[in-house]
Amino acid sequence: MMLDFPLLSELGSSATHLLLALGIGMTLPYWVDIRNNLHRAILMGGSFLLALRYILWRASDTLMPPGWNLDMLASWSLFAFELLAMLSAFSSFVIMSRITLRSQEADENASWWGEQEPRVAILIATYNEDQDILERTIVGARALRHRNKEVLVLDDSRRDWLRDYCARQGVRYMRRPDNKGSKAGNINHCLDRLAEDPVPPDFVAVLDADFVPHRGFISRTLALFHDPRVALVQTPQHFFNADPIQHNLGISQSYPDEQRFFFDHMQPSRDGWGIAICCGTSSICRWTALRELGSLPTESVTEDFMLTLDLQSKGWKTVYLSEPLTEGLAPEGLKEYVTQRARWCLGLMQIARSRLGPLAKNDLRLRDRWSVIDSVLFWTTSFPFRIAVVVYPLLYWYFGIIAVDARLPDVLSFFGVFFLWGQMVQRVLMPGMVVPVLHDVSQLIGAIPISRAAFTGLFKPKGHPFSVTAKGGDRTKITVQWQLMMPFLVLLVLTIFGLLLGVFFDRFSYQDAGDGKWVVLFWTIYNVLVLSMTVLTCVELPRRERHIADLPDRGILTVAGDVRRYWISSMTIDEARLRGRMLPLNTWGKLRIRDIGDIPVEVIAQTVDGFRVRLLPTIEQREALLVRFYAEGAAPGTARSQLGGLMAGLGRRLSFNGRR
């Protein structure tokens, strides 16, 4: 189709709008201070206005005229999905317009308690975790620098081997006769027993069974309790393994895990509004505040969020310390990953329908009610909209229905400017955090069960059992998650086939569909990319233990009196890879590792640049290795995406060379 001069003029005007947004966006790093709430408010205000401009254009210029036909139903229903998702975006713009970072406050109030350290109980709730998972958490808790502490293991599976292991470790073991109330009930049982002690604790820290505290976890968080109104301090969750999306796409070294946005950006902004939420593990709470409540709430499977609201309704403060003070095990399998997020969604819906819901009669502040509404909007709108985005273009290819009837210049001017500005703002406030296609994959992969959980929880909030996220197990084989993959595979086939129909058959051709065809064409091609990546994510690659934060180190290997230095290129609790002159298989020696000592080793395999050895540490050396791997050093994982690494990782994955 030939472009006429008026259309060319309009395209030029749209390009000017895009260039203006790009030009202003490029200046942002030079004047924006992300800690300055005025600067953040200006950026978020711009995003709000451009989003409002876009949604008003959608309402006035792109919808089919009223009339009970398929065109109108498709057009208006898609707009309804988008409008609801935009309400969630508006709420997030407001939240992100403020931020509170408390590291300086923690520095200034370190050791505010004086000579006598507060007594801290560290609760490790466990249900079905293996010993190797529990071992590192218990060892890490014992290694905390805070001296006046007691480590308690709360075993809801009543395992004798764990009781005996705790006795050897010198930590307190506790079990109860039933599993009523799931994890919250387990903690409540422990709190009641602690209340019977001659000297109850001053503070209670909570760790999931697979989360290891860094050695400064207690001292840093306690500093914020200098304010007597603070009931709870939450810290971020970091992960020493890649989540399923990172791992299955081969991008764990170049793309941050899905939780980084919430913990590194959303939680500090929530804290700016006084609505930081408890996330269970990696938190610490004032004993008197917990006893004022009587117990942790059990009406929701996300008892942590509900605990936040319970405390705030009593006038207590919950705050957030954005420092890497714990690290844990992310769900290793895609099914477990999706199940965990569906549980979070279900729990939030239960809270919304509970005595602490935003519309219930309670003592919550307006901002606390908004906090719940914001979360409800996120879970109930973002994921259904993501499903709609991949389904609606099919209506055109198979039925000739255009859900968005828009002219190309208008799309560039209204949507293009809004999208480009959003990318520029994200680049400044949260650099490398959101990559368009991959962000869509992370939402789409769990969209169906999460959407089901959202509306199940809203309309039937009671009677849902607590589903434990399985950790560990055999991850050495390729596993195709057919049940998760099938809807996306079907949608991908339908999308590609529909596009081919439009290319090769006049009856289905997009060439006579008016300006709306350009929206459908771009939309379809983008969906092919997203669906392809989603299908690929459902093919789970083998895993091996790997310490992401490890850096190469030097070691001294002694073999039959011969002493040589080697680079240790990687190391786990059982093996190390040495780079340097090769040694024969089954050679025995001792490897001296910094801060650990001399560990007996055996050469078990040759590599292209050296060899691998099996480590045979003593109990003390093994525990020292666990502390070094998990309880010391910087945050594990990737903080921001790296374009070159992303392309290389995806390239290896697509060529089937990403298996390691």
C-alpha positions in Angstrom: 0.0 0.0 0.0 1.4 3.4 -1.0 1.6 6.0 1.8 -0.1 9.3 1.0 1.4 12.7 2.0 -1.0 13.4 4.9 -0.1 10.0 6.4 3.6 10.8 5.9 3.1 14.1 7.7 1.3 12.4 10.6 4.1 9.8 10.9 6.6 12.6 11.0 4.7 14.3 13.8 4.6 11.0 15.7 8.3 10.5 15.2 8.8 14.0 16.6 6.9 13.0 19.8 9.0 9.9 20.1 12.2 11.8 19.6 11.2 14.3 22.2 10.4 11.6 24.8 13.7 9.9 23.9 15.7 13.2 24.2 14.2 14.1 27.6 14.7 10.5 28.8 18.3 10.5 27.8 18.9 13.5 30.1 17.4 11.8 33.2 20.6 10.1 34.4 22.3 13.6 34.6 19.9 15.2 37.0 17.8 12.6 38.7 18.7 11.4 42.2 16.8 8.3 42.8 16.8 8.9 46.5 15.2 12.3 46.0 11.4 11.9 46.4 10.7 15.1 44.5 12.7 13.7 41.5 10.9 10.4 41.7 7.5 12.1 41.9 8.3 14.1 38.8 9.2 11.0 36.9 6.2 9.0 38.1 3.9 11.9 37.5 5.1 12.0 33.9 4.4 8.3 33.6 1.0 8.8 35.1 0.0 11.6 32.7 1.3 9.7 29.6 -0.6 6.6 30.8 -3.8 8.6 31.3 -3.3 10.2 27.8 -2.9 6.8 26.3 -5.9 5.2 28.0 -8.2 8.2 27.1 -7.1 7.8 23.5 -7.9 4.1 23.6 -11.4 4.9 25.0 -12.1 7.7 22.5 -10.5 6.6 19.2 -9.9 2.8 19.1 -13.1 1.1 20.3 -15.7 -0.3 18.0 -19.1 1.5 18.0 -21.7 0.1 20.4 -23.6 -2.8 19.0 -24.1 -6.4 20.0 -21.7 -8.0 17.6 -18.4 -9.8 17.9 -16.3 -6.7 16.9 -17.8 -4.6 19.7 -17.5 -7.4 22.3 -13.9 -8.1 21.4 -12.9 -4.4 21.3 -14.6 -3.5 24.6 -13.7 -6.6 26.5 -10.0 -6.1 25.7 -10.2 -2.5 26.7 -11.7 -3.6 30.0 -8.8 -5.9 30.6 -6.3 -3.1 29.7 -8.1 -0.5 31.8 -8.1 -2.7 34.9 -4.4 -3.4 34.4 -3.8 0.3 34.0 -5.4 1.0 37.3 -2.8 -1.3 38.9 -0.1 0.6 37.0 -1.4 3.9 38.3 -1.2 2.6 41.9 2.3 1.4 41.3 3.3 4.8 39.9 2.2 6.4 43.1 4.0 3.9 45.3 7.2 4.2 43.3 7.2 8.0 43.7 8.7 7.7 47.2 11.5 5.7 48.7 13.1 5.2 52.1 16.6 3.6 52.5 17.6 2.9 56.1 21.2 1.8 55.9 22.4 5.1 57.3 19.8 4.9 60.1 21.1 1.4 60.9 24.7 2.7 61.0 23.8 5.6 63.3 21.9 3.4 65.8 24.1 0.3 65.9 24.3 -1.1 69.4 21.7 1.3 70.8 21.0 -1.2 73.5 24.3 -0.6 75.3 26.3 -3.3 77.1 23.6 -6.0 77.4 22.7 -7.5 74.0 18.9 -8.1 73.5 18.0 -11.8 73.6 17.0 -13.1 70.1 15.2 -16.3 69.3 15.9 -17.5 65.7 13.1 -19.7 64.5 13.7 -22.1 61.6 10.4 -23.6 60.5 10.7 -26.9 58.6 8.3 -29.4 57.1 9.9 -31.7 54.5 13.4 -30.4 53.7 16.4 -32.7 53.5 19.3 -32.6 55.8 21.7 -30.9 53.4 19.2 -28.0 53.1 18.6 -27.7 56.8 22.3 -28.1 57.6 23.4 -24.9 56.0 20.6 -22.9 57.6 21.3 -24.2 61.1 25.1 -23.7 60.7 24.5 -20.2 59.4 22.2 -19.3 62.3 24.8 -20.6 64.8 27.5 -18.5 63.1 25.7 -15.2 63.5 27.9 -12.6 65.2 25.1 -11.7 67.7 26.0 -13.7 70.8 22.8 -13.5 72.9 20.7 -15.8 70.7 19.0 -19.2 70.7 18.4 -21.2 67.5 15.2 -23.2 67.4 14.2 -25.8 64.8 10.4 -26.2 64.5 9.8 -29.6 62.9 6.3 -30.1 61.6 7.2 -33.6 60.3 8.4 -34.9 63.7 11.6 -36.5 62.4 13.8 -38.3 64.9 16.9 -37.9 62.7 16.4 -34.1 62.8 16.0 -34.2 66.5 19.3 -36.0 66.9 21.0 -33.7 64.5 19.8 -30.6 66.4 21.2 -32.2 69.6 24.6 -32.6 68.0 24.5 -29.0 66.8 23.5 -27.7 70.2 20.3 -26.0 69.0 16.8 -26.4 70.4 14.5 -28.8 68.7 10.7 -28.4 68.9 7.8 -30.4 67.5 4.0 -30.3 68.1 1.3 -33.0 68.1 -0.5 -31.8 65.0 -0.1 -29.5 62.0 -3.0 -27.2 62.6 -2.5 -23.8 61.1 0.4 -25.0 58.9 3.5 -22.8 59.1 1.8 -20.0 61.1 0.5 -22.6 63.6 4.0 -24.1 63.9 5.4 -20.7 64.8 2.6 -20.0 67.2 3.2 -23.2 69.0 6.9 -22.2 69.4 5.9 -18.7 70.6 3.7 -20.2 73.3 6.6 -22.4 74.5 9.0 -19.5 74.5 6.5 -17.5 76.7 6.8 -20.3 79.3 10.6 -19.9 79.5 12.1 -18.2 82.6 13.5 -15.5 80.3 11.5 -15.0 77.1 13.3 -13.4 74.1 13.3 -9.7 73.3 13.1 -10.3 69.6 12.1 -13.2 67.3 13.7 -13.8 63.9 12.1 -16.1 61.4 14.0 -18.1 58.7 12.6 -20.5 56.2 14.4 -23.8 56.3 16.3 -23.0 53.1 17.4 -19.5 54.0 20.8 -18.9 55.5 21.5 -15.6 57.4 24.6 -13.6 56.7 26.6 -13.1 59.9 25.4 -9.5 60.4 21.7 -10.3 60.0 20.7 -9.8 63.6 23.0 -6.8 64.5 21.9 -4.8 61.4 18.2 -5.4 61.8 18.2 -4.8 65.5 19.6 -1.3 64.9 16.2 -0.2 63.5 14.4 -1.2 66.7 15.9 1.9 68.4 12.5 3.4 67.5 10.1 1.9 70.1 7.2 2.0 67.7 8.9 -0.4 65.2 7.5 -3.9 65.6 9.0 -5.6 62.6 12.0 -5.3 60.3 11.9 -7.1 56.9 15.0 -7.6 54.8 15.3 -8.7 51.2 15.5 -12.2 50.0 18.4 -13.1 47.7 18.9 -16.5 46.1 22.1 -18.5 45.6 20.6 -20.5 42.7 18.9 -19.4 39.5 15.2 -19.4 39.4 13.6 -21.7 36.7 13.2 -18.9 34.1 16.9 -17.8 34.4 18.1 -21.4 34.4 16.0 -22.8 31.6 16.8 -19.9 29.3 20.5 -20.0 30.2 20.6 -16.4 31.4 21.3 -16.7 35.1 24.6 -14.7 34.8 23.0 -11.8 32.8 19.4 -11.4 34.0 18.1 -10.8 37.5 15.8 -13.1 39.3 12.1 -12.3 39.2 12.0 -11.2 42.8 14.6 -8.4 42.5 12.0 -5.8 41.4 9.9 -6.4 44.5 12.7 -6.6 47.0 15.1 -4.0 45.6 12.6 -1.4 44.4 9.0 -1.9 45.4 9.7 -2.7 49.1 11.9 0.5 49.7 9.1 2.5 48.0 6.5 0.9 50.2 8.6 1.7 53.1 8.5 5.3 51.9 4.8 5.3 52.4 4.9 3.3 55.7 3.4 0.2 54.2 6.5 -2.2 53.9 5.2 -5.7 54.3 6.5 -8.8 56.1 7.5 -11.5 53.8 8.0 -14.2 56.4 11.6 -15.4 56.2 14.4 -12.9 56.7 12.4 -10.8 59.1 12.7 -10.0 62.8 9.9 -9.0 65.2 9.6 -7.4 68.6 8.5 -10.0 71.2 6.1 -7.6 73.0 4.4 -6.8 69.7 3.8 -10.4 68.9 2.4 -11.2 72.3 0.1 -8.2 72.0 -1.4 -9.9 69.0 -1.5 -13.2 70.8 -0.4 -15.2 67.8 0.3 -15.0 64.1 -2.9 -14.9 62.0 -3.9 -18.2 60.4 -6.8 -17.0 58.2 -4.5 -16.7 55.2 -1.9 -19.0 53.6 0.2 -15.8 53.4 0.3 -15.2 57.1 3.3 -12.8 56.8 1.3 -10.1 54.9 -1.6 -10.5 57.3 0.8 -10.2 60.2 1.9 -6.8 58.8 -1.7 -5.6 58.7 -2.4 -7.0 62.2 0.6 -5.0 63.6 -0.3 -1.8 61.7 -3.9 -2.0 63.0 -2.5 -2.0 66.5 -0.5 1.2 65.8 2.9 -0.6 65.3 5.3 0.3 62.4 6.8 -2.2 60.0 10.0 -1.1 58.2 12.4 -2.4 55.6 16.2 -2.6 55.5 17.3 -3.0 51.9 20.6 -4.9 52.6 21.5 -8.4 51.5 21.5 -10.1 54.9 20.1 -13.6 54.0 20.2 -15.9 51.0 18.1 -18.8 50.2 17.0 -21.4 47.7 14.7 -20.3 44.9 12.2 -22.8 43.6 14.3 -25.1 41.3 11.4 -26.5 39.3 8.9 -24.6 37.2 5.9 -26.3 38.8 7.1 -25.3 42.2 7.8 -21.8 41.0 4.3 -21.4 39.7 2.7 -23.1 42.7 4.5 -20.7 45.1 3.2 -17.6 43.3 -0.3 -19.0 43.0 -0.2 -19.5 46.8 0.9 -15.9 47.3 -2.0 -14.8 45.1 -4.5 -17.0 46.9 -3.3 -15.8 50.3 -3.7 -12.1 49.4 -7.2 -12.7 48.2 -8.0 -14.4 51.5 -6.7 -11.3 53.3 -8.8 -9.0 51.1 -11.9 -11.0 52.3 -10.8 -11.2 55.9 -11.3 -9.1 59.0 -8.3 -7.1 57.8 -9.6 -6.5 54.3 -9.7 -3.0 52.9 -13.5 -2.7 53.1 -13.9 -4.4 56.5 -14.5 -2.5 59.8 -11.0 -2.4 61.4 -8.4 0.0 62.6 -6.3 0.0 59.5 -5.1 3.4 58.2 -6.2 4.5 54.7 -2.7 3.8 53.4 -2.9 0.2 54.7 -6.2 -0.4 52.9 -4.6 1.0 49.8 -1.7 -1.4 50.2 -4.1 -4.4 50.1 -6.1 -2.9 47.2 -2.8 -2.4 45.3 -1.9 -6.0 45.7 -5.4 -7.2 44.8 -5.2 -5.1 41.6 -1.8 -6.6 40.7 -2.9 -10.2 41.1 -6.4 -9.9 39.5 -5.5 -7.7 36.5 -1.9 -8.2 35.4 -2.1 -11.9 34.7 -5.5 -12.0 33.0 -4.4 -9.1 30.8 -1.2 -11.0 29.9 -3.4 -14.0 28.8 -5.7 -11.6 26.8 -2.7 -10.1 25.0 -1.8 -13.4 23.4 -5.3 -14.5 22.7 -7.0 -11.4 21.1 -4.9 -11.2 17.9 -6.1 -14.6 17.0 -9.6 -13.2 16.6 -8.4 -11.3 13.6 -6.5 -14.1 11.9 -9.4 -16.6 12.2 -12.5 -14.4 12.4 -11.5 -11.0 10.9 -12.1 -9.2 14.2 -9.9 -6.3 15.0 -9.9 -5.6 18.7 -7.9 -2.4 18.5 -8.8 -0.2 15.5 -6.0 2.3 15.5 -4.1 4.3 13.0 -0.3 3.8 12.9 0.6 7.5 13.6 -1.7 7.5 16.6 -0.2 4.2 17.9 3.3 5.7 17.7 2.2 9.0 19.3 0.1 7.6 22.2 1.3 4.1 22.9 4.9 4.6 21.6 5.6 7.7 23.7 4.1 6.1 26.8 6.1 2.9 26.4 9.3 4.7 25.5 9.0 7.1 28.5 8.4 4.1 30.8 11.5 2.4 29.5 13.6 5.5 30.1 12.3 6.0 33.6 12.9 2.3 34.5 16.4 2.7 33.1 17.1 5.4 35.7 15.2 4.2 38.7 15.8 0.4 38.3 18.5 0.0 35.7 18.6 -3.4 33.9 15.6 -4.7 35.8 12.9 -4.9 33.1 13.6 -6.4 29.7 10.4 -6.4 27.6 10.1 -9.9 26.2 11.6 -11.6 29.3 9.4 -9.7 31.6 6.3 -10.8 29.7 7.6 -14.4 29.8 7.9 -14.2 33.6 4.3 -13.1 33.9 2.8 -15.4 31.2 4.4 -18.6 32.5 2.1 -18.6 35.6 -0.7 -16.5 34.4 -3.3 -19.3 34.1 -3.0 -20.9 37.6 -2.4 -17.4 39.2 -5.6 -16.0 37.6 -7.5 -19.1 38.7 -6.1 -18.6 42.3 -7.0 -14.9 42.3 -10.7 -15.4 41.6 -11.0 -18.6 43.6 -9.6 -16.7 46.6 -11.9 -13.8 46.1 -15.1 -15.8 45.8 -14.2 -18.8 48.0 -11.5 -17.6 50.5 -11.8 -20.5 52.9 -10.9 -24.1 52.9 -7.7 -24.0 50.9 -4.7 -26.1 52.3 -1.2 -24.6 52.6 0.9 -25.9 49.7 4.6 -26.3 50.6 7.1 -25.3 48.0 9.2 -28.4 47.4 13.0 -27.9 47.5 15.8 -30.3 46.6 15.2 -33.6 44.8 16.8 -35.0 41.7 17.4 -32.2 39.1 19.9 -34.1 37.0 17.7 -34.8 33.9 16.0 -32.8 31.3 12.3 -32.5 32.2 9.6 -31.2 29.9 6.7 -29.6 31.9 4.0 -30.6 29.4 1.1 -29.6 31.5 2.4 -26.1 31.8 3.7 -25.9 28.3 0.6 -27.1 26.4 -1.5 -23.9 26.5 1.4 -21.8 25.3 2.4 -24.4 22.6 -1.2 -24.4 21.3 -1.3 -20.6 21.3 2.1 -20.4 19.5 1.0 -22.8 16.8 -2.3 -20.9 16.3 -0.4 -17.6 16.2 2.1 -18.7 13.6 -0.5 -20.5 11.5 -2.7 -17.4 11.6 0.1 -15.2 10.5 0.9 -17.6 7.6 -2.7 -17.6 6.6 -2.5 -13.8 6.3 0.7 -13.9 4.3 -0.3 -16.7 1.7 -4.1 -16.5 1.4 -6.1 -13.5 0.3 -9.1 -14.6 2.2 -7.3 -14.1 5.5 -5.0 -11.3 4.3 -4.3 -8.4 6.5 -3.7 -6.2 3.5 -7.4 -5.1 3.3 -8.0 -4.6 7.0 -7.3 -0.9 7.3 -4.8 0.8 9.6 -5.7 -1.7 12.4 -3.7 -4.4 10.6 -0.4 -2.8 11.6 -1.3 -3.1 15.2 -2.3 -6.7 14.7 0.8 -7.5 12.7 3.3 -6.1 15.2 1.3 -7.5 18.1 1.4 -11.0 16.5 5.1 -11.0 15.8 5.8 -9.9 19.3 3.6 -12.7 20.7 5.5 -15.2 18.6 8.6 -14.2 20.4 7.0 -14.2 23.9 5.3 -17.6 23.3 8.4 -19.2 21.9 10.4 -18.1 24.9 7.7 -19.3 27.2 7.6 -22.7 25.6 11.4 -23.0 25.8 11.2 -22.1 29.5 9.0 -25.2 30.1 11.9 -27.4 29.1 13.8 -27.7 32.3 17.5 -28.3 32.0 19.6 -30.3 34.5 21.0 -28.5 37.5 24.1 -28.9 39.6 25.0 -27.2 42.8 26.7 -23.9 42.0 27.6 -20.9 44.1 26.9 -17.8 42.0 28.8 -15.4 44.2 32.0 -17.4 44.1 35.1 -15.7 42.7 38.2 -17.5 41.6 40.6 -18.1 44.6 44.0 -19.5 45.1 44.7 -22.9 46.8 47.8 -24.8 47.7 47.8 -28.5 46.8 50.3 -30.8 48.5 50.8 -34.2 46.9 53.5 -36.6 48.3 55.5 -33.6 49.5 55.2 -31.7 46.3 53.6 -28.3 46.9 51.9 -26.4 44.0 49.6 -23.4 43.7 46.4 -23.7 41.7 43.5 -21.4 40.8 40.2 -22.7 42.3 37.8 -21.8 39.5 34.7 -23.2 41.2 33.9 -25.0 44.4 31.0 -26.7 46.1 30.7 -28.4 49.5 31.9 -31.7 47.9 34.0 -30.8 44.9 36.5 -28.2 43.6 37.7 -27.5 40.1 41.4 -26.6 39.9 43.0 -24.8 36.9 46.7 -25.6 36.2 49.0 -28.5 35.6 47.0 -31.8 35.4 47.4 -34.7 37.8 46.5 -38.3 37.3 43.2 -39.7 38.3 42.9 -41.1 41.9 45.8 -38.9 43.1 45.4 -38.1 46.8 46.6 -34.9 48.5 45.7 -32.0 50.7 44.2 -28.7 49.4 44.8 -25.7 51.6 41.8 -23.3 51.3 41.9 -19.8 52.7 40.2 -19.6 56.1 39.4 -23.3 56.0 42.7 -25.2 56.3 44.0 -28.4 54.7 41.3 -30.6 53.2 42.0 -34.1 52.0 41.2 -34.4 48.3 41.2 -37.0 45.5 41.5 -36.2 41.8 38.3 -37.6 40.2 38.2 -36.1 36.6 40.3 -34.3 34.1 39.2 -31.0 32.6 40.4 -29.0 29.6 42.4 -26.6 31.8 43.1 -28.8 34.9 41.1 -31.3 37.0 38.4 -31.8 39.5 38.9 -33.1 43.0 36.5 -34.6 45.6 36.7 -32.8 49.0 36.7 -34.8 52.2 36.4 -32.2 54.9 36.1 -32.8 58.6 32.9 -31.7 60.3 34.4 -28.5 61.4 35.8 -27.8 57.9 32.5 -28.6 56.3 30.7 -26.1 58.5 33.4 -23.5 57.8 32.8 -24.1 54.0 29.0 -23.6 54.5 29.6 -20.3 56.4 31.9 -19.1 53.6 29.6 -20.1 50.8 26.3 -18.8 52.3 26.9 -16.5 55.3 29.6 -14.2 54.1 30.2 -12.0 51.1 28.0 -9.9 48.9 24.6 -10.7 47.6 24.5 -13.6 45.3 22.9 -13.5 41.9 22.7 -10.9 39.2 21.5 -7.4 40.1 20.8 -6.1 36.6 20.5 -7.4 33.1 23.4 -7.3 30.7 22.5 -7.1 27.1 25.6 -8.8 25.7 25.3 -11.7 28.3 21.6 -12.0 27.6 22.1 -12.4 23.9 25.0 -14.9 24.4 23.0 -16.9 26.9 19.9 -17.1 24.8 22.0 -18.0 21.7 23.6 -20.9 23.6 20.2 -22.0 24.8 18.7 -21.9 21.3 21.6 -23.9 19.9 21.1 -26.5 22.7 24.6 -25.7 24.1 23.3 -24.1 27.2 23.3 -27.4 29.2 26.0 -27.4 31.9 
